[in-house]
Amino acid sequence: MTFFPHHLRLERAAHPALTAELAALLQAIALAGKVVAWEVARAGLTGRLGETGEINVQGEWVKKLDAWANGAVVDVLRRSGLVSALVSEEMAEPLVVAEHAEGYVVCLDPVDGSLNADINGIVGTIFGIRPGRPATGADAAAAALGPGTTQVAAGYIMYGPATVLAYTAGHGVHGFTLDTTTGEYVLTHPAIRMPPRGTTYSANDANWHRWPPAAQAFVESLRKGGASGGTYSSRYVGALVADFHRTLLEGGIYLYPAEAGGRTAGKIRLLYEAAPLALVAEAAGGRASTGTARLLDVAATDYHQRVPILIGSADEVERAEAFYRGTPPP
């Protein structure tokens, strides 16, 4: 068996861009995932289900598990000594760690899909890592802004029947399963490649009437069999991590388009949801798009910026973009 630390040593030997510091930060994130996994499993026993009664910067009710997990993950990463700033869904402003001015900037969603926790559903943690700046104050956090291509690593941890960690540092995507008997992440999905085409799509169909015509027409084409003429199924968990993980392994597409009369800029947050998963998708041979542009090329100008997203198999995303261009394939 190959454990996560040994895997990182092998990757460092093969790819010098994966520095000792970046590898150590990935291990710190993996450790934070163990802490969150333990608490997710016990949330019903420790009173961490339901809401706190507060509203976050997103205008959403704060879940108890979100608030706790944010504090736990931030604490682990601060103590690592490798982070200059943290951008989180649960914090209105970035947290600057002045004593580590030259560290990395980590953008994270501590508990993606937290509504699922109340029904014992799958949730996850999404993270993207960007180079920091050799300065203190606001400049450290500002290193998080800009296009997703500046990320040096990204991934997610999914808390379901098993805890799974998947990451990329620019050279392939690798998946690990947490062995609860030893406390070690074991390599179970080496060098993941996303199939070029799938048979499922993931979307919140209840919002179909608010989608742009291009998105409506694309999904309707999938319902009729898509480019292959085969049968497509709808699969939507309500946690981006879970829907993306299935798509990564089996192919298909996840989409959350812009919506008229509400989320005109999209729902998915760019820095700590869309951009990290876009890096993973491309590293596995998939694609990620806004419908009109490569998602990794979208430059963040705000820490909580939202963006439309179409992510998954290369053929599926290319087909979706054709609908957005007004040139749908036959």
C-alpha positions as CSV (number, residue, x, y, z in Angstrom):
1,M,0.0,0.0,0.0
2,T,1.1,3.5,-0.7
3,F,0.4,6.1,2.0
4,F,-0.1,9.8,1.3
5,P,3.3,11.0,2.7
6,H,5.2,8.3,0.7
7,H,3.3,9.2,-2.4
8,L,4.2,12.8,-2.0
9,R,7.9,11.9,-1.6
10,L,7.7,10.0,-4.9
11,E,5.9,12.8,-6.6
12,R,8.5,15.3,-5.4
13,A,11.3,13.2,-6.8
14,A,9.6,13.1,-10.2
15,H,8.3,16.7,-10.2
16,P,10.6,19.2,-8.5
17,A,7.8,21.9,-8.8
18,L,6.1,20.0,-5.9
19,T,8.3,21.6,-3.3
20,A,8.8,20.3,0.3
21,E,6.7,23.2,1.5
22,L,3.8,22.5,-0.8
23,A,3.9,18.8,0.1
24,A,3.9,19.7,3.8
25,L,0.9,22.0,3.2
26,L,-1.0,19.2,1.4
27,Q,-0.3,17.0,4.4
28,A,-1.7,19.7,6.7
29,I,-4.9,19.8,4.6
30,A,-5.1,16.0,4.8
31,L,-4.8,16.2,8.6
32,A,-7.6,18.8,8.7
33,G,-9.7,16.4,6.7
34,K,-9.3,13.7,9.3
35,V,-10.4,16.2,12.0
36,V,-13.5,17.2,9.9
37,A,-14.3,13.6,9.0
38,W,-14.4,12.6,12.7
39,E,-16.7,15.4,13.6
40,V,-19.0,14.9,10.5
41,A,-19.6,11.3,11.7
42,R,-20.4,12.6,15.2
43,A,-22.3,15.8,14.4
44,G,-25.7,14.3,15.4
45,L,-24.2,13.3,18.8
46,T,-22.4,16.6,19.5
47,G,-25.2,19.0,18.6
48,R,-23.5,20.3,15.4
49,L,-26.5,19.8,13.1
50,G,-28.8,22.6,12.2
51,E,-28.2,26.4,12.1
52,T,-26.5,28.9,14.3
53,G,-29.1,31.6,13.7
54,E,-26.5,33.8,12.0
55,I,-26.3,34.8,8.3
56,N,-22.9,34.7,6.6
57,V,-21.4,37.0,3.9
58,Q,-23.1,34.9,1.2
59,G,-26.5,35.9,2.6
60,E,-27.0,32.3,3.7
61,W,-27.9,30.9,7.1
62,V,-24.8,29.6,8.8
63,K,-24.8,25.9,9.7
64,K,-23.3,24.8,13.0
65,L,-21.1,22.3,11.2
66,D,-19.8,25.0,8.8
67,A,-18.8,27.3,11.6
68,W,-17.1,24.6,13.6
69,A,-15.2,23.2,10.5
70,N,-14.0,26.6,9.4
71,G,-12.5,27.2,12.8
72,A,-10.9,23.7,12.9
73,V,-9.4,23.8,9.4
74,V,-8.2,27.4,9.8
75,D,-6.5,26.4,13.1
76,V,-4.7,23.4,11.5
77,L,-3.5,25.5,8.6
78,R,-2.3,28.5,10.7
79,R,-0.3,26.1,12.9
80,S,1.4,24.6,9.8
81,G,3.5,27.7,9.4
82,L,3.1,27.5,5.6
83,V,0.2,29.9,5.0
84,S,0.2,33.6,4.6
85,A,-3.6,34.1,4.1
86,L,-6.8,32.1,4.1
87,V,-9.9,32.8,2.1
88,S,-13.0,30.9,3.2
89,E,-16.6,30.8,2.4
90,E,-17.3,31.2,6.1
91,M,-15.2,34.4,6.6
92,A,-16.3,37.8,5.3
93,E,-12.7,38.9,4.8
94,P,-9.5,36.9,4.3
95,L,-7.5,35.9,7.3
96,V,-3.9,37.2,7.0
97,V,-1.3,35.3,8.9
98,A,1.3,38.1,9.2
99,E,4.0,36.0,10.8
100,H,4.2,33.8,7.6
101,A,4.2,36.6,5.0
102,E,5.8,34.4,2.3
103,G,3.6,31.4,2.7
104,Y,0.9,30.1,0.4
105,V,-2.6,31.4,0.1
106,V,-5.3,28.7,0.7
107,C,-8.9,29.2,-0.6
108,L,-11.3,26.8,0.9
109,D,-14.9,25.7,1.4
110,P,-14.7,23.9,4.7
111,V,-18.0,22.0,4.4
112,D,-19.4,22.0,0.8
113,G,-23.0,20.8,0.8
114,S,-23.5,21.3,4.5
115,L,-27.3,21.0,4.1
116,N,-26.7,17.3,3.5
117,A,-25.3,16.8,6.9
118,D,-28.7,17.1,8.5
119,I,-29.9,14.1,6.5
120,N,-26.7,12.1,6.8
121,G,-25.8,12.9,3.2
122,I,-22.4,13.4,1.6
123,V,-20.4,16.6,2.3
124,G,-16.9,17.7,1.5
125,T,-14.0,20.2,1.7
126,I,-12.7,21.9,-1.4
127,F,-9.3,23.7,-1.5
128,G,-7.1,25.6,-3.9
129,I,-3.6,26.7,-3.2
130,R,-1.9,29.7,-4.7
131,P,1.6,31.2,-4.3
132,G,1.8,34.0,-1.7
133,R,3.5,37.3,-1.9
134,P,6.6,38.3,0.1
135,A,4.6,41.1,1.9
136,T,2.3,41.5,4.9
137,G,-1.1,43.1,5.2
138,A,-3.6,43.2,2.5
139,D,-1.1,42.2,-0.2
140,A,-0.9,38.7,1.3
141,A,-4.6,38.0,0.8
142,A,-4.6,39.8,-2.6
143,A,-2.5,37.0,-4.0
144,A,-5.7,34.9,-4.0
145,L,-7.1,37.1,-6.7
146,G,-6.4,36.6,-10.4
147,P,-7.0,33.6,-12.7
148,G,-7.2,30.0,-11.6
149,T,-4.1,29.2,-13.6
150,T,-2.0,30.7,-10.8
151,Q,-3.0,27.7,-8.5
152,V,-0.2,25.4,-7.7
153,A,-2.4,22.7,-6.3
154,A,-6.1,21.9,-5.6
155,G,-8.4,19.2,-4.6
156,Y,-11.1,18.0,-2.3
157,I,-11.9,15.7,0.6
158,M,-15.3,13.9,0.5
159,Y,-16.9,12.6,3.6
160,G,-19.3,9.7,2.7
161,P,-19.3,6.0,3.3
162,A,-15.5,6.5,3.2
163,T,-13.4,9.6,3.4
164,V,-11.7,10.2,0.1
165,L,-9.0,12.8,-0.7
166,A,-8.3,13.7,-4.3
167,Y,-5.7,16.3,-5.4
168,T,-3.5,17.6,-8.2
169,A,-0.3,19.5,-8.0
170,G,-0.1,19.9,-11.8
171,H,0.9,16.4,-12.7
172,G,-2.2,14.2,-12.7
173,V,-4.9,13.6,-10.2
174,H,-4.5,11.0,-7.4
175,G,-7.2,9.7,-5.0
176,F,-6.8,8.4,-1.5
177,T,-9.1,6.6,0.9
178,L,-8.7,7.1,4.6
179,D,-8.2,3.8,6.4
180,T,-9.9,4.4,9.8
181,T,-8.1,1.5,11.4
182,T,-4.6,3.1,10.8
183,G,-5.5,6.7,10.3
184,E,-3.6,6.7,7.0
185,Y,-4.7,7.9,3.6
186,V,-4.0,5.0,1.2
187,L,-3.6,5.5,-2.6
188,T,-6.6,3.8,-4.2
189,H,-7.1,5.9,-7.4
190,P,-3.7,6.6,-9.0
191,A,-3.5,8.8,-12.1
192,I,-7.2,9.3,-12.5
193,R,-8.4,10.0,-16.0
194,M,-11.8,11.4,-16.6
195,P,-13.7,9.6,-19.4
196,P,-14.1,11.8,-22.5
197,R,-17.9,11.2,-22.4
198,G,-20.3,9.9,-19.8
199,T,-24.0,9.0,-19.4
200,T,-25.1,11.3,-16.5
201,Y,-25.6,15.0,-16.0
202,S,-25.8,16.8,-12.7
203,A,-27.9,19.9,-12.4
204,N,-30.6,21.5,-10.2
205,D,-33.4,20.9,-12.7
206,A,-35.8,22.8,-10.5
207,N,-34.2,26.0,-11.7
208,W,-34.5,25.1,-15.4
209,H,-37.0,27.8,-16.2
210,R,-34.5,30.5,-15.0
211,W,-31.6,29.1,-17.1
212,P,-30.3,30.8,-20.3
213,P,-31.8,29.3,-23.5
214,A,-28.4,27.7,-24.3
215,A,-28.3,25.7,-21.0
216,Q,-31.9,24.7,-21.5
217,A,-31.3,23.5,-25.0
218,F,-28.1,21.6,-24.0
219,V,-29.8,19.7,-21.1
220,E,-32.8,18.9,-23.4
221,S,-30.3,17.4,-25.9
222,L,-28.9,15.2,-23.1
223,R,-32.4,14.1,-22.2
224,K,-32.8,13.0,-25.8
225,G,-29.6,11.1,-25.8
226,G,-26.9,13.7,-26.5
227,A,-24.2,13.3,-29.1
228,S,-23.9,9.6,-28.7
229,G,-27.6,8.9,-29.1
230,G,-27.4,6.9,-25.8
231,T,-29.4,7.3,-22.7
232,Y,-28.5,9.9,-20.1
233,S,-29.5,9.9,-16.5
234,S,-29.9,12.8,-14.1
235,R,-27.9,12.5,-10.9
236,Y,-27.8,15.4,-8.4
237,V,-26.6,15.0,-4.8
238,G,-26.7,18.7,-3.8
239,A,-23.0,18.7,-2.8
240,L,-20.7,19.8,-5.5
241,V,-17.9,17.6,-4.2
242,A,-20.1,14.4,-4.6
243,D,-21.4,15.3,-8.0
244,F,-17.9,16.2,-9.2
245,H,-16.4,13.1,-7.8
246,R,-18.8,10.8,-9.7
247,T,-18.1,12.8,-12.8
248,L,-14.4,12.6,-12.4
249,L,-14.5,8.8,-12.1
250,E,-17.4,8.0,-14.5
251,G,-17.6,10.9,-16.9
252,G,-20.5,13.2,-17.6
253,I,-21.1,16.8,-16.8
254,Y,-22.0,19.0,-13.8
255,L,-23.6,22.4,-14.5
256,Y,-24.9,25.3,-12.5
257,P,-25.7,28.0,-15.1
258,A,-26.4,31.7,-14.4
259,E,-30.1,32.2,-13.6
260,A,-32.4,35.0,-14.6
261,G,-34.0,37.0,-11.8
262,G,-31.6,35.9,-9.1
263,R,-28.1,34.3,-9.5
264,T,-27.3,36.2,-12.7
265,A,-23.6,35.7,-12.0
266,G,-24.0,32.0,-11.2
267,K,-24.1,30.3,-7.8
268,I,-20.8,28.5,-7.4
269,R,-18.0,30.5,-5.8
270,L,-14.9,31.0,-8.0
271,L,-12.0,31.0,-5.7
272,Y,-12.8,28.1,-3.4
273,E,-15.2,26.0,-5.4
274,A,-15.0,26.4,-9.2
275,A,-11.3,27.2,-9.8
276,P,-10.0,24.4,-7.6
277,L,-12.2,21.8,-9.2
278,A,-11.4,23.2,-12.6
279,L,-7.7,22.6,-12.0
280,V,-8.5,19.0,-11.0
281,A,-10.8,18.5,-14.0
282,E,-8.2,19.6,-16.5
283,A,-5.4,17.7,-14.8
284,A,-7.5,14.5,-15.3
285,G,-8.2,15.3,-19.0
286,G,-11.6,17.0,-18.5
287,R,-12.7,20.5,-19.0
288,A,-14.3,23.4,-17.1
289,S,-16.1,26.3,-18.6
290,T,-18.4,29.2,-17.9
291,G,-20.2,28.3,-21.1
292,T,-18.3,31.1,-23.0
293,A,-14.8,30.9,-21.5
294,R,-12.3,28.5,-20.0
295,L,-13.0,28.7,-16.3
296,L,-9.3,28.7,-15.2
297,D,-8.9,31.9,-17.3
298,V,-11.5,33.8,-15.3
299,A,-9.8,36.3,-13.1
300,A,-11.2,36.7,-9.6
301,T,-11.6,40.3,-8.5
302,D,-13.6,39.6,-5.3
303,Y,-13.0,37.0,-2.7
304,H,-16.6,35.7,-2.8
305,Q,-17.1,36.1,-6.6
306,R,-19.6,33.7,-8.2
307,V,-19.4,32.2,-11.6
308,P,-21.5,29.9,-13.9
309,I,-19.9,26.5,-14.3
310,L,-20.0,23.6,-16.7
311,I,-17.4,21.0,-15.7
312,G,-16.8,17.4,-16.6
313,S,-15.9,15.2,-19.6
314,A,-14.1,17.1,-22.4
315,D,-16.7,16.1,-25.1
316,E,-19.6,17.0,-22.9
317,V,-18.3,20.5,-22.0
318,E,-17.3,21.1,-25.6
319,R,-20.8,20.2,-26.7
320,A,-22.3,22.5,-24.1
321,E,-20.1,25.4,-25.3
322,A,-21.4,24.9,-28.8
323,F,-24.9,25.5,-27.6
324,Y,-23.7,28.7,-25.9
325,R,-22.1,29.8,-29.2
326,G,-25.4,29.2,-31.0
327,T,-23.9,26.4,-33.1
328,P,-25.3,23.2,-31.5
329,P,-24.1,20.0,-33.1
330,P,-26.7,17.9,-34.8
